[in-house]
Amino acid sequence: MENLYAILGVAPNASDDDIKKVYRSLAMRYHPDRNQAPGAEARFKAVTKAYEVLSDPVRRAEYDQSVNHRIVLDAESEAFELWRSVFALNGANLPN
């Protein structure tokens, strides 16, 4: 399961306005009409999906509930994936 907060680069306690502001910034940066770089379209779709869930209070509550009650089988791998997503927000790709 992807961490929608990490995709947008916001904290789980971010306000609706903060989420909207970050979404607009990322959507402008990665929109396929503005960014022809490889992976920009996939990044745009991920950002849009994350915003669709986190901007809806009901869906956000359901997502938060599912994240808080899941079992982490490989904590080291999950932590590494979170770091990769943070670096990816700034255009850096970490090796596997």
mmCIF file of the C-alpha atoms, coordinates in Angstrom:
data_MODEL
# 
_entry.id   MODEL 
# 
loop_
_atom_site.group_PDB 
_atom_site.id 
_atom_site.type_symbol 
_atom_site.label_atom_id 
_atom_site.label_alt_id 
_atom_site.label_comp_id 
_atom_site.label_asym_id 
_atom_site.label_entity_id 
_atom_site.label_seq_id 
_atom_site.pdbx_PDB_ins_code 
_atom_site.Cartn_x 
_atom_site.Cartn_y 
_atom_site.Cartn_z 
_atom_site.occupancy 
_atom_site.B_iso_or_equiv 
_atom_site.pdbx_formal_charge 
_atom_site.auth_seq_id 
_atom_site.auth_comp_id 
_atom_site.auth_asym_id 
_atom_site.auth_atom_id 
_atom_site.pdbx_PDB_model_num 
ATOM 1  C CA . MET A 1 1  ? 0.000   0.000  0.000   1.00 0.00 ? 1  MET A CA 1 
ATOM 2  C CA . GLU A 1 2  ? 1.386   3.376  -0.986  1.00 0.00 ? 2  GLU A CA 1 
ATOM 3  C CA . ASN A 1 3  ? 1.657   6.070  1.630   1.00 0.00 ? 3  ASN A CA 1 
ATOM 4  C CA . LEU A 1 4  ? -0.557  8.831  0.223   1.00 0.00 ? 4  LEU A CA 1 
ATOM 5  C CA . TYR A 1 5  ? 0.872   11.397 2.620   1.00 0.00 ? 5  TYR A CA 1 
ATOM 6  C CA . ALA A 1 6  ? 4.396   10.616 1.401   1.00 0.00 ? 6  ALA A CA 1 
ATOM 7  C CA . ILE A 1 7  ? 3.311   10.929 -2.226  1.00 0.00 ? 7  ILE A CA 1 
ATOM 8  C CA . LEU A 1 8  ? 2.156   14.478 -1.545  1.00 0.00 ? 8  LEU A CA 1 
ATOM 9  C CA . GLY A 1 9  ? 4.947   15.156 0.935   1.00 0.00 ? 9  GLY A CA 1 
ATOM 10 C CA . VAL A 1 10 ? 2.643   16.249 3.736   1.00 0.00 ? 10 VAL A CA 1 
ATOM 11 C CA . ALA A 1 11 ? 2.267   15.148 7.342   1.00 0.00 ? 11 ALA A CA 1 
ATOM 12 C CA . PRO A 1 12 ? -0.724  13.017 8.358   1.00 0.00 ? 12 PRO A CA 1 
ATOM 13 C CA . ASN A 1 13 ? -2.017  15.947 10.409  1.00 0.00 ? 13 ASN A CA 1 
ATOM 14 C CA . ALA A 1 14 ? -1.833  18.396 7.474   1.00 0.00 ? 14 ALA A CA 1 
ATOM 15 C CA . SER A 1 15 ? -4.833  20.663 7.027   1.00 0.00 ? 15 SER A CA 1 
ATOM 16 C CA . ASP A 1 16 ? -7.097  20.488 3.999   1.00 0.00 ? 16 ASP A CA 1 
ATOM 17 C CA . ASP A 1 17 ? -5.671  23.801 2.794   1.00 0.00 ? 17 ASP A CA 1 
ATOM 18 C CA . ASP A 1 18 ? -2.100  22.509 3.084   1.00 0.00 ? 18 ASP A CA 1 
ATOM 19 C CA . ILE A 1 19 ? -2.982  19.386 1.125   1.00 0.00 ? 19 ILE A CA 1 
ATOM 20 C CA . LYS A 1 20 ? -4.688  21.433 -1.577  1.00 0.00 ? 20 LYS A CA 1 
ATOM 21 C CA . LYS A 1 21 ? -1.743  23.829 -1.863  1.00 0.00 ? 21 LYS A CA 1 
ATOM 22 C CA . VAL A 1 22 ? 0.807   21.020 -2.164  1.00 0.00 ? 22 VAL A CA 1 
ATOM 23 C CA . TYR A 1 23 ? -1.391  19.151 -4.653  1.00 0.00 ? 23 TYR A CA 1 
ATOM 24 C CA . ARG A 1 24 ? -1.715  22.172 -6.921  1.00 0.00 ? 24 ARG A CA 1 
ATOM 25 C CA . SER A 1 25 ? 2.035   22.728 -6.848  1.00 0.00 ? 25 SER A CA 1 
ATOM 26 C CA . LEU A 1 26 ? 2.838   19.096 -7.653  1.00 0.00 ? 26 LEU A CA 1 
ATOM 27 C CA . ALA A 1 27 ? 0.101   18.854 -10.283 1.00 0.00 ? 27 ALA A CA 1 
ATOM 28 C CA . MET A 1 28 ? 1.524   21.873 -12.085 1.00 0.00 ? 28 MET A CA 1 
ATOM 29 C CA . ARG A 1 29 ? 5.046   20.451 -11.880 1.00 0.00 ? 29 ARG A CA 1 
ATOM 30 C CA . TYR A 1 30 ? 4.187   16.955 -13.160 1.00 0.00 ? 30 TYR A CA 1 
ATOM 31 C CA . HIS A 1 31 ? 1.273   17.635 -15.531 1.00 0.00 ? 31 HIS A CA 1 
ATOM 32 C CA . PRO A 1 32 ? 1.997   15.840 -18.828 1.00 0.00 ? 32 PRO A CA 1 
ATOM 33 C CA . ASP A 1 33 ? 1.340   19.021 -20.828 1.00 0.00 ? 33 ASP A CA 1 
ATOM 34 C CA . ARG A 1 34 ? 4.028   20.862 -18.876 1.00 0.00 ? 34 ARG A CA 1 
ATOM 35 C CA . ASN A 1 35 ? 6.547   18.127 -18.104 1.00 0.00 ? 35 ASN A CA 1 
ATOM 36 C CA . GLN A 1 36 ? 7.694   15.688 -20.790 1.00 0.00 ? 36 GLN A CA 1 
ATOM 37 C CA . ALA A 1 37 ? 10.241  13.936 -18.542 1.00 0.00 ? 37 ALA A CA 1 
ATOM 38 C CA . PRO A 1 38 ? 10.013  10.155 -18.219 1.00 0.00 ? 38 PRO A CA 1 
ATOM 39 C CA . GLY A 1 39 ? 7.850   9.244  -15.257 1.00 0.00 ? 39 GLY A CA 1 
ATOM 40 C CA . ALA A 1 40 ? 6.166   12.639 -15.010 1.00 0.00 ? 40 ALA A CA 1 
ATOM 41 C CA . GLU A 1 41 ? 2.800   11.286 -16.128 1.00 0.00 ? 41 GLU A CA 1 
ATOM 42 C CA . ALA A 1 42 ? 2.939   8.406  -13.631 1.00 0.00 ? 42 ALA A CA 1 
ATOM 43 C CA . ARG A 1 43 ? 3.918   10.850 -10.885 1.00 0.00 ? 43 ARG A CA 1 
ATOM 44 C CA . PHE A 1 44 ? 1.029   13.137 -11.884 1.00 0.00 ? 44 PHE A CA 1 
ATOM 45 C CA . LYS A 1 45 ? -1.423  10.226 -11.665 1.00 0.00 ? 45 LYS A CA 1 
ATOM 46 C CA . ALA A 1 46 ? -0.088  9.192  -8.241  1.00 0.00 ? 46 ALA A CA 1 
ATOM 47 C CA . VAL A 1 47 ? -0.357  12.767 -6.946  1.00 0.00 ? 47 VAL A CA 1 
ATOM 48 C CA . THR A 1 48 ? -3.906  13.057 -8.288  1.00 0.00 ? 48 THR A CA 1 
ATOM 49 C CA . LYS A 1 49 ? -4.938  9.729  -6.721  1.00 0.00 ? 49 LYS A CA 1 
ATOM 50 C CA . ALA A 1 50 ? -3.476  10.752 -3.364  1.00 0.00 ? 50 ALA A CA 1 
ATOM 51 C CA . TYR A 1 51 ? -5.274  14.098 -3.495  1.00 0.00 ? 51 TYR A CA 1 
ATOM 52 C CA . GLU A 1 52 ? -8.600  12.468 -4.394  1.00 0.00 ? 52 GLU A CA 1 
ATOM 53 C CA . VAL A 1 53 ? -8.432  10.339 -1.255  1.00 0.00 ? 53 VAL A CA 1 
ATOM 54 C CA . LEU A 1 54 ? -6.967  12.892 1.154   1.00 0.00 ? 54 LEU A CA 1 
ATOM 55 C CA . SER A 1 55 ? -9.216  15.770 0.077   1.00 0.00 ? 55 SER A CA 1 
ATOM 56 C CA . ASP A 1 56 ? -12.399 13.806 0.853   1.00 0.00 ? 56 ASP A CA 1 
ATOM 57 C CA . PRO A 1 57 ? -12.916 13.706 4.654   1.00 0.00 ? 57 PRO A CA 1 
ATOM 58 C CA . VAL A 1 58 ? -14.693 10.325 4.589   1.00 0.00 ? 58 VAL A CA 1 
ATOM 59 C CA . ARG A 1 59 ? -12.135 8.627  2.337   1.00 0.00 ? 59 ARG A CA 1 
ATOM 60 C CA . ARG A 1 60 ? -9.273  10.205 4.304   1.00 0.00 ? 60 ARG A CA 1 
ATOM 61 C CA . ALA A 1 61 ? -10.667 8.841  7.581   1.00 0.00 ? 61 ALA A CA 1 
ATOM 62 C CA . GLU A 1 62 ? -11.019 5.373  6.019   1.00 0.00 ? 62 GLU A CA 1 
ATOM 63 C CA . TYR A 1 63 ? -7.463  5.550  4.681   1.00 0.00 ? 63 TYR A CA 1 
ATOM 64 C CA . ASP A 1 64 ? -6.089  6.697  8.043   1.00 0.00 ? 64 ASP A CA 1 
ATOM 65 C CA . GLN A 1 65 ? -7.941  3.852  9.761   1.00 0.00 ? 65 GLN A CA 1 
ATOM 66 C CA . SER A 1 66 ? -6.532  1.255  7.351   1.00 0.00 ? 66 SER A CA 1 
ATOM 67 C CA . VAL A 1 67 ? -2.974  2.603  7.700   1.00 0.00 ? 67 VAL A CA 1 
ATOM 68 C CA . ASN A 1 68 ? -3.117  2.662  11.489  1.00 0.00 ? 68 ASN A CA 1 
ATOM 69 C CA . HIS A 1 69 ? -4.371  -0.916 11.790  1.00 0.00 ? 69 HIS A CA 1 
ATOM 70 C CA . ARG A 1 70 ? -2.179  -2.776 9.348   1.00 0.00 ? 70 ARG A CA 1 
ATOM 71 C CA . ILE A 1 71 ? 0.603   -5.144 10.305  1.00 0.00 ? 71 ILE A CA 1 
ATOM 72 C CA . VAL A 1 72 ? 4.108   -4.228 9.184   1.00 0.00 ? 72 VAL A CA 1 
ATOM 73 C CA . LEU A 1 73 ? 5.882   -7.401 8.093   1.00 0.00 ? 73 LEU A CA 1 
ATOM 74 C CA . ASP A 1 74 ? 9.183   -5.857 7.019   1.00 0.00 ? 74 ASP A CA 1 
ATOM 75 C CA . ALA A 1 75 ? 9.795   -2.581 8.848   1.00 0.00 ? 75 ALA A CA 1 
ATOM 76 C CA . GLU A 1 76 ? 13.223  -2.005 7.287   1.00 0.00 ? 76 GLU A CA 1 
ATOM 77 C CA . SER A 1 77 ? 11.882  -2.381 3.764   1.00 0.00 ? 77 SER A CA 1 
ATOM 78 C CA . GLU A 1 78 ? 8.934   -0.118 4.512   1.00 0.00 ? 78 GLU A CA 1 
ATOM 79 C CA . ALA A 1 79 ? 11.192  2.554  5.995   1.00 0.00 ? 79 ALA A CA 1 
ATOM 80 C CA . PHE A 1 80 ? 13.417  2.400  2.923   1.00 0.00 ? 80 PHE A CA 1 
ATOM 81 C CA . GLU A 1 81 ? 10.395  2.812  0.620   1.00 0.00 ? 81 GLU A CA 1 
ATOM 82 C CA . LEU A 1 82 ? 9.298   5.861  2.611   1.00 0.00 ? 82 LEU A CA 1 
ATOM 83 C CA . TRP A 1 83 ? 12.772  7.381  2.217   1.00 0.00 ? 83 TRP A CA 1 
ATOM 84 C CA . ARG A 1 84 ? 12.697  6.603  -1.510  1.00 0.00 ? 84 ARG A CA 1 
ATOM 85 C CA . SER A 1 85 ? 9.382   8.449  -1.846  1.00 0.00 ? 85 SER A CA 1 
ATOM 86 C CA . VAL A 1 86 ? 10.752  11.476 0.014   1.00 0.00 ? 86 VAL A CA 1 
ATOM 87 C CA . PHE A 1 87 ? 13.818  11.623 -2.238  1.00 0.00 ? 87 PHE A CA 1 
ATOM 88 C CA . ALA A 1 88 ? 11.655  11.049 -5.321  1.00 0.00 ? 88 ALA A CA 1 
ATOM 89 C CA . LEU A 1 89 ? 9.648   14.159 -4.431  1.00 0.00 ? 89 LEU A CA 1 
ATOM 90 C CA . ASN A 1 90 ? 12.833  16.124 -5.045  1.00 0.00 ? 90 ASN A CA 1 
ATOM 91 C CA . GLY A 1 91 ? 13.767  14.294 -8.233  1.00 0.00 ? 91 GLY A CA 1 
ATOM 92 C CA . ALA A 1 92 ? 16.408  11.977 -6.768  1.00 0.00 ? 92 ALA A CA 1 
ATOM 93 C CA . ASN A 1 93 ? 16.088  8.241  -7.251  1.00 0.00 ? 93 ASN A CA 1 
ATOM 94 C CA . LEU A 1 94 ? 17.684  5.902  -4.730  1.00 0.00 ? 94 LEU A CA 1 
ATOM 95 C CA . PRO A 1 95 ? 18.957  2.524  -5.952  1.00 0.00 ? 95 PRO A CA 1 
ATOM 96 C CA . ASN A 1 96 ? 17.085  -0.596 -4.902  1.00 0.00 ? 96 ASN A CA 1 
# 
